[in-house]
Amino acid sequence: MRPFMESPVRSFSSVLVFLLLFFVGAFVCTRLLNSTFLWETTGTSQLYPHVLPKTPPKRLEIPLNCTDYHLTRNCPSNYPTTSSPDQDPDRPSPPTCPEYFRWIHEDLRPWAHTGITRDTLQKANHTADFKLVIVNGKAYMERYSKAFQSRDTFTLWGILQLLRKYPGKVPDLELMFDCVDWPVIPSKNFSEPNSTAPPPLFRYCGDNSTLDIVFPDWSFWGWPETNIAPWENLLKQLEEGNKRSRWVDRQPYAYWKGNPEVAETRQDLLKCNVSEEQDWHARVYAQNWTREEKEGFKKSDLASQCIHRYKIYIEGSAWSVSDKYILACDSVTLIVKPRYYDFFTRGLMPVHHYWPIKDDDKCRSIKYAVDWGNSHKQKAQAIGKAASNLIQEDLKMDYVYDYMFHLLREYAKLLQFKPTIPREAIELCPEAMACLAQGLEKQYMMESMVKGPAITSPCTMPPPYDPQSLFSVLRRQSNTIKRVETLEKNYWENQNKQ
């Protein structure tokens, strides 16, 4: 049988089809190779020219118009009062707020069932420095007394920046603010079932026996009297300061520097300094603020003080703004048993973020902590790093503003009356404050000024604690401190036997 043979016409057609496919394939491959090369060199996809790279949204900037303000002494009327980044379908979802935000619910719990009437609010003006009113996105202030230094000034400045960051999102409200350190609303006066609601009073710290509402302190926007810069810039400086020396290369002692005159507990701490008779592994120094001011604060640079493995935090007349600067240092923070808390420190966990120190036996407690850390270097470094990470990540300025936003929003929900502008109140705006400021006060205002509305929404509030979960957190903190005290007791018993 003859083998199968194609006809000449069919063979020629097959060749033409083959050649056509070959050239088309070569052309397509060349295009693909060129596209890949262009992608790798220019970063722009040529494969799908109809898909364009997304341009990040342009942020609106609000200028500071000092020229007009000096002429009219009136706040600008064209400030934006709305901002809706949540209407952008391509925006990233806001993160969940840090754990310490859950304490907002606890601070406002005294009014959860009663709400806040105008009469209840007015009872808080006995010690308040000012009343703040926000109506239609604008701020007004009725002053009762001048606060110490620039506390009230920079607290109000911070609230104005919040309104610039989230225009139209902060609800109408009225609140009373006291800039003195210690809380003054005793919980025992309002513990009976039929007792009236406590007066709502905002301040910088609280304790377990009071009901004052805790708010971020003024120093986040700068403290010109002590040459402490706004937090956003200072946080970067502290991070750089940490990199100058590794933890293991730092001085193996506990360091503190501050004003001992404001509290007996600080004067007691001075006894722990090294002497000819005893070395408690502490290096503590009294800060003379008058002399520091005359010398231009050359020895008070916070970013240059991260040179010890351990740093001591101890309260003054009440809580101290120094807690965040100390915790940011990568050093193991030794916290002398505190009475007061600020808005974020209730989220700290002993032995994870800090080492607890007894307040009635400071020197021996400090020595044990330092000896333990120097003999458990990896664990000690982990404690210092956990604290600085918390400060760098969970206390960045965006979260400070978000804490303010959520606190004010939840507070405003409790008001049983319509906020109104008092006749004696003055309108506040950045021009009314920064354009008239001078020196460091003006410099810090300009450095901390929010340029314009945020392009993202505030973080998402975590739910409130249920009784069981709150008890679990408090029990864990208490039990950890007790374990440290037991270890310390055993240490000194063994030392005495030697």
C-alpha positions in Angstrom: 0.0 0.0 0.0 1.3 3.5 -0.8 2.1 5.7 2.1 -0.2 8.6 2.6 0.9 11.8 0.9 -0.6 15.3 1.0 -1.5 17.2 -2.1 0.9 20.0 -3.1 -1.8 22.6 -2.6 -2.6 21.4 1.0 1.2 21.3 1.8 1.6 24.9 0.6 -1.3 26.1 2.7 0.1 24.4 5.8 3.4 26.2 5.3 1.7 29.6 4.9 -0.3 29.0 8.1 2.8 28.0 10.0 4.8 31.0 8.8 1.9 33.3 9.7 1.6 31.9 13.2 5.4 32.1 13.7 5.5 35.9 12.8 2.5 36.7 15.0 3.9 34.8 17.9 7.3 36.5 17.5 5.5 39.9 17.4 3.5 39.2 20.5 6.5 37.8 22.4 8.4 41.0 21.5 5.6 43.1 22.8 5.4 41.1 26.0 9.2 41.4 26.5 9.1 45.1 25.8 6.2 45.5 28.2 8.0 43.6 30.9 11.1 45.7 30.4 9.1 48.9 30.6 7.3 47.7 33.7 10.6 46.9 35.4 12.3 50.2 34.3 9.4 52.7 34.6 7.1 51.0 37.1 4.1 51.6 34.8 2.2 48.7 33.3 2.1 48.7 29.5 0.1 45.5 29.3 -3.2 47.1 30.4 -2.9 50.8 29.3 -6.5 51.4 30.3 -5.6 50.7 34.0 -3.8 53.8 35.3 -1.9 54.0 38.6 -4.0 55.5 41.3 -3.0 59.0 42.2 -3.1 59.6 46.0 -5.8 62.1 47.0 -4.5 65.7 47.3 -4.7 67.0 50.8 -6.4 70.3 51.3 -4.3 72.8 53.2 -5.8 75.6 55.3 -3.5 78.7 55.3 -2.9 80.7 58.4 -4.2 84.2 57.5 -2.5 86.5 59.9 -2.7 89.5 57.6 -6.5 89.7 57.7 -6.6 88.8 61.3 -4.4 91.7 62.3 -6.7 94.0 60.4 -10.0 92.7 61.6 -9.3 90.8 64.8 -12.0 88.3 63.5 -11.6 84.6 62.9 -11.8 83.6 59.2 -15.3 82.6 58.1 -14.3 80.3 55.3 -12.8 77.5 57.3 -14.0 74.1 55.9 -16.7 72.6 58.1 -17.0 69.3 56.3 -14.7 66.5 55.4 -15.7 63.1 54.2 -12.8 60.8 53.5 -15.1 57.9 54.2 -16.9 58.6 50.9 -13.7 57.5 49.0 -14.4 53.8 48.0 -10.7 53.1 47.5 -9.6 54.5 50.9 -8.0 51.9 53.3 -10.1 50.9 56.2 -9.2 52.8 59.4 -7.3 50.6 61.9 -8.8 49.6 65.2 -7.8 52.1 68.0 -5.2 50.9 70.5 -6.5 49.0 73.6 -6.2 52.0 76.0 -9.1 53.7 74.1 -11.5 51.3 75.9 -11.0 53.4 79.0 -13.0 56.2 77.4 -16.1 54.1 78.1 -15.0 53.7 81.7 -14.4 57.4 82.3 -17.8 58.3 81.0 -19.7 55.4 82.7 -20.8 57.7 85.7 -23.2 59.4 83.2 -24.2 56.4 81.1 -27.7 56.1 82.6 -28.4 59.7 83.7 -26.9 61.7 80.9 -25.5 65.2 81.6 -27.9 68.1 82.2 -26.9 71.8 82.0 -27.2 72.0 85.8 -24.9 69.1 86.2 -22.4 70.6 83.9 -22.5 74.0 85.6 -21.5 72.4 89.0 -18.1 71.7 87.5 -17.2 75.4 87.1 -16.1 75.7 90.7 -12.5 74.7 89.9 -12.6 74.8 86.0 -10.2 77.2 84.3 -12.4 77.5 81.2 -15.6 76.3 79.5 -15.1 75.1 75.9 -18.0 75.2 73.5 -18.1 73.7 70.0 -21.0 74.7 67.7 -21.1 74.0 64.0 -17.4 73.0 63.9 -16.2 76.3 65.6 -14.7 76.6 69.1 -15.5 79.2 71.7 -14.0 79.7 75.2 -15.3 81.3 78.3 -12.5 81.8 80.8 -12.8 81.5 84.5 -9.2 81.7 85.6 -5.7 81.7 84.0 -4.0 78.3 84.2 -0.4 77.8 85.3 2.1 78.7 82.5 0.7 77.9 79.1 -1.3 74.8 80.0 -4.6 76.2 78.9 -3.2 77.9 75.9 -1.7 74.7 74.4 -4.7 72.6 75.4 -7.0 74.9 73.5 -4.5 75.0 70.6 -4.6 71.2 70.5 -8.4 71.2 70.3 -8.3 73.7 67.4 -6.0 71.3 65.6 -8.4 68.5 66.1 -11.1 70.7 64.4 -8.8 71.3 61.5 -8.0 67.6 61.2 -11.6 66.4 61.3 -13.7 69.4 60.2 -17.4 68.9 60.7 -17.0 65.6 62.5 -16.6 66.9 66.1 -20.2 67.2 67.4 -21.6 70.3 69.2 -20.7 70.2 72.9 -20.0 72.1 76.1 -17.4 71.0 78.6 -15.5 72.3 81.7 -11.7 72.0 81.8 -9.4 72.2 84.9 -5.7 72.5 84.1 -4.5 71.8 87.7 -2.6 68.4 88.1 -4.6 66.6 90.7 -8.2 65.4 90.2 -10.9 66.9 92.5 -14.2 65.0 91.9 -14.3 62.4 94.7 -16.3 59.2 93.7 -17.4 58.6 97.3 -19.7 61.6 97.1 -21.7 60.0 94.3 -21.6 56.3 95.2 -25.1 56.1 96.8 -27.9 54.8 94.6 -30.0 58.0 94.9 -27.1 60.4 94.7 -27.0 63.1 92.0 -24.8 62.7 88.9 -21.2 64.0 89.4 -20.2 67.2 87.6 -18.2 66.3 84.5 -14.8 67.9 84.7 -12.0 67.4 82.1 -8.3 67.3 83.2 -5.0 65.6 82.5 -5.1 62.7 85.1 -7.2 60.8 87.4 -7.0 58.2 90.2 -9.1 55.3 91.5 -10.9 57.6 94.0 -12.0 60.3 91.6 -14.3 60.7 88.6 -12.5 63.4 86.6 -12.5 62.8 82.8 -8.9 62.3 81.5 -7.7 64.2 78.4 -4.3 64.4 76.6 -2.1 67.0 78.3 -0.9 70.3 76.8 2.7 69.2 76.2 1.7 67.2 73.1 1.7 70.6 71.3 4.8 71.9 73.2 5.8 73.2 76.6 7.7 76.5 75.9 8.5 77.2 79.6 10.7 74.1 79.7 11.8 74.1 76.1 10.0 70.8 75.3 9.1 70.6 71.6 5.8 69.3 70.2 5.3 65.6 70.4 5.4 64.8 66.7 8.9 66.2 66.3 10.1 65.1 69.7 9.0 61.5 69.1 11.3 61.4 66.0 14.2 62.8 68.0 13.7 60.2 70.8 13.7 57.5 68.2 17.0 58.8 66.8 18.4 59.2 70.4 17.7 55.5 71.0 19.9 54.6 68.0 23.0 56.3 69.4 23.7 53.6 71.9 22.7 50.0 72.2 21.0 48.9 75.4 23.9 46.7 76.4 26.4 49.5 75.9 24.5 51.9 78.2 25.4 52.7 81.7 24.0 49.9 83.9 22.3 52.2 86.4 18.8 53.7 87.0 18.6 57.4 86.0 16.2 60.1 87.1 16.4 63.9 86.8 13.6 66.2 87.8 12.3 68.7 90.4 12.3 67.1 93.9 10.6 70.1 95.6 7.1 69.3 94.3 6.6 66.1 96.3 8.0 64.3 99.4 8.2 61.0 97.4 10.7 62.7 95.1 12.8 64.0 98.0 12.8 60.5 99.3 14.1 59.3 96.0 17.2 61.5 96.4 18.3 59.2 99.3 18.9 56.4 96.7 21.8 58.3 95.1 25.2 56.7 95.3 27.2 57.6 98.4 30.4 56.5 100.1 28.4 54.1 102.3 26.0 52.6 99.7 25.4 52.2 96.0 21.8 51.5 95.2 22.6 51.5 91.4 20.6 54.7 91.1 21.9 58.0 89.6 19.4 60.7 90.5 19.7 64.4 90.0 17.8 67.5 91.1 16.7 69.7 88.3 17.0 73.5 88.8 14.6 74.9 86.3 15.6 78.5 87.0 19.2 77.8 86.2 18.3 75.6 83.2 16.3 78.4 81.7 19.2 80.9 82.2 21.5 78.4 80.5 19.2 77.7 77.6 18.2 74.2 78.7 21.5 72.8 77.3 21.4 70.0 79.8 17.8 69.1 79.4 17.7 67.7 75.9 15.4 64.7 76.3 16.7 62.9 73.2 20.2 62.8 74.7 19.1 61.2 78.0 18.7 57.7 76.7 22.1 56.6 77.9 21.2 54.4 80.9 19.8 50.9 80.9 17.1 52.0 83.4 15.1 55.1 83.8 12.9 56.0 86.8 9.4 57.5 86.6 8.1 59.0 89.8 5.1 61.2 90.3 5.3 64.8 91.4 2.4 66.6 93.0 0.3 64.3 90.9 1.0 62.5 87.6 3.9 63.8 85.5 4.1 64.5 81.7 7.6 62.9 81.8 6.1 59.4 81.6 5.9 59.3 77.8 9.4 60.7 77.4 10.8 58.1 79.8 8.9 55.1 78.3 10.1 56.1 74.8 13.8 55.6 75.6 14.3 51.8 75.1 15.5 51.7 78.6 13.7 49.6 81.2 11.3 52.1 82.9 11.2 51.7 86.6 7.8 53.0 87.7 7.6 53.9 91.4 4.2 52.8 92.5 1.9 55.5 91.0 -1.4 56.8 92.4 -2.4 58.7 89.2 -2.9 57.7 85.6 -3.2 59.7 82.4 -5.2 58.8 79.3 -2.8 56.0 78.0 -0.9 54.6 81.0 -3.8 52.4 82.1 -2.8 50.3 79.0 0.6 49.5 80.5 1.3 46.0 81.8 4.0 45.5 84.5 7.0 43.4 83.5 5.9 43.7 79.9 6.1 47.5 79.5 7.8 48.5 82.8 9.2 47.2 86.1 7.3 48.1 89.3 9.1 49.8 92.2 7.8 50.0 95.7 7.0 53.5 96.9 7.8 52.8 100.6 11.2 51.0 100.0 12.5 52.7 96.9 16.2 52.3 97.2 16.2 48.5 97.8 13.5 48.0 95.2 15.6 50.0 92.6 18.7 48.0 93.4 16.9 44.7 93.0 15.4 45.8 89.6 18.8 46.8 88.3 20.5 43.6 89.5 17.8 41.5 88.0 18.0 43.4 84.6 21.8 43.2 84.5 21.6 39.4 85.0 18.7 38.9 82.6 19.8 41.2 79.8 17.6 39.8 77.0 14.4 39.9 79.2 15.3 43.4 80.3 15.9 44.7 76.8 12.5 43.2 75.7 10.8 45.2 78.4 12.4 48.4 77.3 11.7 47.7 73.7 8.0 46.9 74.3 7.5 50.2 76.0 9.2 52.3 73.3 7.3 50.4 70.6 4.0 51.2 72.4 5.0 54.9 72.5 6.2 55.0 68.9 3.2 53.1 67.5 0.2 53.6 69.8 1.0 57.1 71.0 1.8 58.8 67.7 0.1 62.0 67.2 -2.6 60.6 64.9 -3.8 58.4 67.8 -3.7 61.3 70.3 -6.1 63.2 68.0 -8.2 60.1 67.6 -8.5 59.7 71.3 -9.6 63.3 71.7 -12.1 62.8 68.9 -13.7 59.6 70.3 -13.7 61.0 73.8 -15.5 64.2 72.8 -17.9 62.3 70.5 -18.9 59.9 73.2 -19.1 62.7 75.8 -21.4 64.8 73.4 -23.8 61.8 73.2 -24.5 62.2 77.0 -25.5 65.9 76.8 -29.2 66.4 77.6 -29.3 69.9 76.3 -28.5 71.8 73.1 -25.0 73.5 73.3 -25.1 77.3 73.0 -22.5 80.0 72.8 -22.2 82.0 76.1 -22.4 85.7 75.7 -19.0 86.1 77.5 -17.3 83.5 75.2 -14.7 84.4 72.6 -14.3 82.6 69.3 -11.1 80.6 69.0 -9.2 80.0 65.8 -5.5 79.4 65.0 -5.2 83.0 63.8 -6.5 84.3 67.2 -3.7 82.3 69.0 -0.7 81.9 66.7 -0.8 85.3 65.0 -0.5 87.0 68.4 2.0 84.6 69.9 5.7 85.3 70.2 9.0 83.4 70.8 8.8 79.6 71.5 5.1 79.8 72.0 4.6 80.9 68.4 7.3 78.5 67.2 5.7 75.5 68.8 2.3 76.5 67.5 3.5 76.6 64.0 5.4 73.3 64.3 2.3 71.5 65.7 -0.3 73.1 63.4 -2.4 70.6 61.4 -2.1 71.7 57.8 -5.5 70.6 56.8 -8.3 67.9 56.9 -7.2 64.3 57.2 -7.5 62.1 54.2 -8.4 59.1 56.4 -11.1 58.5 59.0 -10.4 58.2 62.7 -9.5 54.8 64.0 -12.3 52.4 64.9 -13.2 52.4 68.6 -12.9 49.1 70.4 -15.9 47.9 72.4 -16.2 48.8 76.1 -14.9 46.3 78.7 -17.5 43.9 80.1 -17.1 43.4 83.8 -15.3 40.1 83.5 -12.7 41.3 80.9 -12.0 44.5 82.9 -11.5 42.5 86.1 -9.2 40.1 84.2 -7.0 43.0 83.1 -6.8 44.6 86.6 -6.2 41.2 88.2 -3.3 40.4 85.8 -1.7 43.8 86.6 -2.1 43.3 90.3 -0.9 39.7 90.3 2.2 40.5 88.2 3.2 43.2 90.7 2.8 40.9 93.6 5.0 38.3 91.9 7.7 40.9 91.5 7.4 41.9 95.2 7.8 38.2 96.2 10.9 37.9 94.0 12.3 41.0 95.5 11.6 39.9 99.1 13.4 36.5 98.5 16.3 38.4 97.0 16.9 40.5 100.0 16.4 37.6 102.4 19.1 35.7 100.6 21.3 38.8 100.7 20.9 39.1 104.4 21.9 35.5 104.9 25.2 36.0 103.1 
